[in-house]
Amino acid sequence: MTDRISRLAASLSDFDIDALLIIDETNVRYLSGFTGDSSWLLVRPDASATILSDGRYRVQLAQECPNLPAAIRPPSQKMVELYAEVAGGQSLRRVGVESAHMSIATLRDLQEQLPEMTWVETSGLVEDLRAIKDSTEIATIRQAVAVAQQAFLTVISDFKATKTEEDIYYEIEAAVRHLGAEGVSFHPIVGAEPSGALPHYRPGDMPLGECRTLLIDWGARVDGYCSDLTRTLHRPGTKSANSARYEAAYEAVLEAQLAAIATIRDGVEASAVDAAARAVLAKHGFAEAFTHGLGHGFGLEIHEDPRMGPSATQTLRSGMVLTVEPGVYFEGEFGIRIEDDLLVTDAGCELLSDLPKGLDDCPLVM
């Protein structure tokens, strides 16, 4: 945590500020190690820092951040009043704020408390640090991926025609917890046949019944860090015009994913990776069915920088952890998405997930 604060402090000279006020809870956790909420972190250019919190967390702060000075407010004091007290004691005049996370109401309260203070907008300073994972983060993400994969295998081994999408969702959540995770890293998407054509579908009461396809997008959270995977299953042995279309679309999505993965390495533009997948889908006539970006970074949050899409402006760097998840969606029929997690390296990338994903590897069996 000391190293993270130091790296952030080194970037503050570009803004000519006396300190940076961190109010986003995920950013506070990343920099301090504190896992509670309702707390702010004040970081100065000399890499000294103070965490602002309340009496509920006095003991937790001492346990999780023993070397980080803490300012604790009583129940009668508002957070902005505590900040004014700390800032006044440190003679701060120009302070940076996280423009993407601070509400107008909070900024107005701060301006009323400290009318002579100048507020400087900053954006993405901590998020840029978070995009490149250190060895501890990567090891934890590996655990989150492993738990998610084992949970998936456990759940799909016990499918029954009477099970609903919601049943499967709850079973995934129970499985990741039994395997040692804190829980799922997001609300799993479980879409049977036509529901799978909705990329962010929320599971309902549809039973598996005679459904021919099932899309499952899930992940586990371990020590705060996420994983994010998708597999699309299909009932083997059915032959129809629709099944032939499904098989062609599935093979195209898999080819698109492999083409995108092959382009990933340090220094590659994120938009170029997205373009590699789209070129394959266009070749097979499915360009219009791919309706979202190719992937995204993840870590303490399920969606982090970088984002991979046609309008992406970021460059991939060694140490980034990404999803690659091309998909095609046919309204009222079915959807197909294949998603894996990977680590960007100097020479290419390392797949962190290894569940089978060939067409014949993903049967829907009951």
N, C-alpha and C positions, 0 to 999 in steps of 0.2 A: 504493500500500500504506500510506503514511503517513496518507492520508485515511481509509482503512478502519479502521486502528487508532485514529485519533482519534475516529471516530464510535462505535466500540465503547467506548472509554474514557469517553465522555460518558454512557453508559448505566449505568456502574458505581456512580454515586452513589446509585442507588436501592437498592443492596444493602449499603451501608456496609461495603465490603471494601477491603482494601489492594491486592488484585490479583485477576486472573482467570486461572486455569490452563486453557489450551486444549490438549486432547490429541487431538481428532479430526483426522486427517490432512488431510481436505478443508478444515476450518476453518483449520488452520495454513497451508495453501497459500493460501487466499483472503486471509488477513490479511498474510502475509509474502512471498508469491511463491515460496516454497521448494517444489520439486516432488519432494523425496525423502520418505522415510518415517521412522518411529521417532523422531520429534522432537516436543517440546512447546513451546508458546509461552506466556510469562508476560507479561500485559499489566497495567499499572498505571493508576490513574485520571488520572495526568498525561500519559498517552499514550506513556510510555516503555515499552519492551518488550525482552525477552531471549528468544532461542530456545535451547532445550536440545537437544543432539544428541550425536553420537559422531564419532569420528575418520574414519569413512568419508566423511563429508559436509563436512569442513573446507573443501576447495577449492570444492565446489559451493555451499556457503553464502556464501562470499566472492564468488562470481560472481553468484548470484541475489539475495542480500540484502546488498549491500556496506555498507549503512548500519545494519544491525540487529546489535546486540551478540550474540555467540554464546558459550554456555558448552558446552565440549566435554568429554565424559567419556572416560576411558581404558577399555580393555577390562575392567579389573578393577573398575570402578565400575558399579553399577546406576543406572538412570534416577532412581528414587526417592531414591537417595543424592545424585545430582547436584542434584536439586531441593532437597533439604534444605540442601545447601551454599549454593545460590543464595538461597533464601528466608531462611536465617539471616543471610547477608551483607546482606540488604536489610531486616532487622528486620520481616518480615511476620508478622502475627498472625491476621488474618481473610482467608481466601482463598476465592474462588468456584471451583466446579468444574462441569464440564459433566455434569449428572446423567444425561443420555441416553447419554453416551459413556464414562463412567468405570466400570470394573467394581468390584464389591465388593472383590475381591482387591487391586486397585491402591489403593483408598481405605484399606484396612486396612494395607497396607504404608506408605502415607504417614502414617497415624496413629501407627504404631509408630516411624517416624523422627522425627516431630514431634508428640509427645503434647500439647503445650501449644497447638498451632495449632487454630483453629476453622475448620471447613469449611462453606461456605455453598452450598447447592444452587442452581444456575441452570439455565435451560432455554431453548434457542432464541435466545440473544442474537446469536450470529454468523449463525445461519440466517435470522433476521429481516433482517439486513443483506444477506445473499446473495439474498434473494427479489427485490430490486429491482436490476436490472442497470445498470451504468454503460455509457457509450458504447463503451468498449473491449470489454467483454463482449458487448454486442449485436452489434458488428461481427464478433467471432469466431464467435458463434452463427450469424450469417448465412452465414459460410463453411462451417460444419458442415452447415447445411441444404443449401446449394448442392452440396456434395460428395455428400451422401446422395442427392439427387435425380438427379444425373448418374450415380451408381453404379447406381441402380435402373433407369434407362433403358438403360444398357449391358447389364445382366444380363437384363432381360426381352426384349431384342432377339434373344437367342440361345437361346430355350427349345427343348428337344427332349423327346419323349415319354419317353425313357430317363433323363432327368435326375431325380434324387431331390431331396427337400426339403433334405437335407444338402448336395448338390451346389450348390444355389442359395445356401444359407447361406455356403458357402466362397467362392463367386464374388462375393457381396456384400462379404465381408470383403476379398478381394483387390482388388476394384474401388475401394473407398474408400481403401485404402492406395496404390494406383497414382495416385489423384487427389490425394494429398498429406496425407491424414488419418493420425492415429496408429493408427487402427483403428476398429472398430465401437464404438458407445457402449454397447451391451449385446448379449447373445446374440440375434441376429435370430430372430424367429418366422416360420417358413415352414410353413404348414399347408395341405395339399392336401385339398380337399373335407371329409370328416368331421373331419380334424385341425384345420381352421379353427374348429371349434366349441369348441375348448379355448383360452381367451383367452391363457394363458401356455404354450402348447405348445412343446416343444423339437423341432426338426427331426429326422426319422428317415429311414429308407431307402425310404420310399414314392416310387415314380416318378410323374411327372406323368401318364403313360399316358393314360387316358381321363377323368381327373378333370375335372370341369366348373367347379370354383371353386378359387381359390388365394389365401389371405390372407398378405400379407407385411408384417411390422412390423419396421422396421430404423432405424438411425441411424448417424451418423459422429461421431467425436471429433476435434476440431481444437484444438490448444494447450490440451487439458484440458477443453474445452467440448463439450457433446453436442448432438445433434439427435435427433428422435424422430418417425417418420412411419409411416403404415399406408395401404396400398391393398389392395383386394380385387378380384381379377381373375376374369372368368368367360368360359367358352367360348361365343362367339357362335353363333347359328344353331340351337341345340338348343331344341326346344319340347316341354314336358311339364308335368304338374301341378307338379312340383318346380321347374322353371325359372320358371314363373309366380309361385310363392311367393317364389323368390329375387328376382325383379325387384321385387315389391311391397315386400319387406323392404329391399332396397337403396335404393329411392327414399325409404322412410321414414327410414332411417338418414341419408341425405344431407340430407333436410329437417330432421331433428333437429339435425344439425351446424350447418347454416346458421342455424337459429333461435337456437341457443346463441351462435354467433359474433356475431350481431346484437345480443345483449344486453350484450356485454362492453364495459366502459369503466371508467375510474377511479371508485372509490367504490361499485361494484356488489358485492353479497354473492356470494361464490363459490357458495353453495347455490342462489341464484336462477338462475345460469347453468345449473347442473345441472338444475334444475327445468324450465327452458325446453326442454331436449332431451327430458326424460322425458315432458312433456306431449304432444309431437309423437308419440313412439312409442306412448304410451297411446291417442292418437286413432286410430292405425292398428292397434291390437290387439297391439302388440309389447312392452308394458310389462314383462311377466315375462321376456322374453328379454334384457333389458338388465341384466346382472348385476354391473356394476362402476361406479366413479365416472366422471364425465365427462372428467376430465383432471387435470393436475398441472403444477406448475412444474418447470423443469429448468435446468441450468447445468453446474457442475462435476460434479454427480451427475445421473443420469437421472431420479430422483424427488426433487424438492425442494418446499418450500412455494411457493405455496399449493396445497392439494388441493381439487379441485372434486367434491363429492359431496353426497348428501342431508343428511349430518350436518356438513358443513363450517361452520366458524365464522369464517373469514377474509374480509377485504374486499379486493377487487382494487385494486391501485394502479398508476399509470403507471410503466412501467419493468419490470413483471413480464413474464416470458416463459413461455408456457403451451402445453400441448397441449390440443386439443379432440378427443376420440376416442369418440364414441358407438359402440356395437356391439350386435348381436343374435346369439344363438348357439342353434343347434338341434342337440341331441345326436344324433350318428350321421349327420347330414346335412351341414351347412355352417355357417360363421360369416361374419359381415360386420362389418368395422370400417373406418371412415374417419377418419384422424387427420392433423391439420395443426398446425403450429407458428405461434404468433402473439405479437405484442408488444402489451401493453396501453398505450394512450395516453390523454391527457386526454379526447379527444373520442370514443374508441371503441377500435379495435384495428387493427393492421397485420398482414396475413398475411405470414409469412416464407417459407412454402412455397407453391408454385403449380403442382404437378403436377395435370394434369386429373383429375377425380374423378366425372364424370357416368357413368351406367350404360354408355353407349356409348363412353366414353373409356377404359374399362379392360378391353379384351378379353384373354383368355388365348389367345395365338396361338403355334402351334408349326409 
